[in-house]
């Protein structure tokens, strides 16, 4: 019976991992990071998590979890309710729409698509935020954060894909 319980627990953790990782990425966004007394822009880690799961394991991260993570980000940032949820779902569904195209593509091609989608979703975020706050918001802080996100993607993708390969075990010869 212990083996069955362990197997069930393992399956539950495996199923919950994408959501837990996404919620952890959202919580990371509220962590202040300072280097030599200056604030350092954090990558939009939820964008990376959403993209990777939608691209490589589309059934592992359901849209309602993505939506809930966006609502959590709205609450943590005191954003208008639904702003981040809309942005997260926009990215999620944009990647899902490209899923067939992504199969078998070189990682650098996928990284370019990531950069393009992050720029597009960043533009949506900026536009919706400017509309909600009824003023043209500065572009530079978001642009820097998007650039940091794009630059962090290859390392995150490498770790993600390495972990996924190790989960599947060795390839048959």
N, C-alpha and C positions, 0 to 999 in steps of 0.2 A: 504494500500500500504506500510506503514511503516514496518509492520510485514514481508512482502515479502522481502523488502530490508534488514532487519535485518537477516532473514533466509539465504539470498544469501550471505551476508557478513560473517555470521557464517560458512557457507559451504566453502567459499573461504579461510577463515583463517584456518579451519580444514584441507583443502587440502594442504595449503601452509606450515603448521606447521612443518612437517618433514624436508622439505628443509631448512626452516629458522633455525631450531634447528641444522641441520648439518652445515650450513654456520656459525652459531654462534660458534659451536665447533671448526671449522677451525680457526676462529678469536681468540678464546681462546688460541690456540697454540702459538700465537705470543706475548702473554702477559708474560712479565718477572715476575717471582715470586722469591722473595728473602726472606729468613728467617735468621735472625741474620747475614746478610751480605753475605750469601751463596746462590747460585742458587739452586732452588729446581726443580727437574724434574716434568714437568706436565704430566698427563696421556695423551695418544693419544686419546683424547675425540672423534674425528671423528670415530675411530674404534668402540667405544662403541655405538654410535648413529647408525652407519651403521648396526652393528650386531643386535641391538635390533629391529630396524624396519624390517630388512630382516627376522628375526626370528619370530616376533610376528605380524607384519602388512606388509607383503611383497609387497602389492600393494600401500602402502602409500608413499614409497620413490623410485621413478623410477630411473633406472640406469643412465639416462642422468643427473639427478641432482647429483648423486654420482660422476659421471665423472666431472661435472662442479666444484664441491667442491674440487676434487683432483687437477684440474687445478688452482683453486684459491690458494690452499696450495702450489703448485709448484711456483706460482708467488710470494707469500708472503715469501717463504723460499729461493727464487732464486735457486730453484732446476731445473734440466733439465725438460723441459716441457713434461709432460706425466708421470713422475716418480710416483708422488703421485696418479695421476688419475688411473694408472695401479694397484697400491697397493689397493686403495679404491675399485676398481671394482673387483679385485681378492677376497677381503673379501666379498663383496656384493654377488657375484655369488657363492662363496663357501658356504655361509650360505643358500642362496636360494636352492642350491642343497641338503641341509640337512633339508629343511623345513618340509617335511613329517615325518622324523625321530624325529624332535623336538616336534611335537604335543603331548601333554600330558605327556611329560617327567618331572621329578623332576627338580626343579630349580638348584640344585647342579650339576646335570648331564649336564644341559645346560651351567652352569658356567665352567665346565671342558672343554666342547667343545669350549667355547669362548677362554679359555686359550690356547688350542691347536691351534686354528685358528689364534689367535693373534701371537703366536710364529712362526707359518708357514709364515704368512704374514710379520712378522718382518724379518724373514730370507730372504724372497723375497726382501724386502726393502733394507736390508743390501747388498745382492748380487748384485742387480741392481745398487745401489749407488757405490759400489766398482768397478763394471764394468764401469760405466759412468765416474768415476773420475780416472780410471786406477791405482788404488792402493787399497790395503787391508785396509779398514777403521777399526777403533777400534770398537769392539763389545760391550764393557762395557756400554757406554752411552745409546745406544739403548736398551740393555738388562735391564738396570735400568728403563728406560722409559716404556718398555713393562711390567715389573713387577709392576710398579705403576699403569699402565692401568688395569692389571688383578686384582689387589687388589681393585681398585675403582669400578670394574664392579658390584659386588653384591649390593652396595648402589644405583648405577644408575639404575640397573634393578628393584630394589624395588620401586623406585620413578616412573619409567616408567610404571610398571605394576599397581601400585596404581592409577596413573592418568588414565590409559586405563580403569580400572574397574569403576572408577567414571564417565567416559565419557559414558559408557554403561548403567549406572544407576543400581538400585538394581535388583538382581536376582529374578525371580519369585519363590515363595515358593512351 
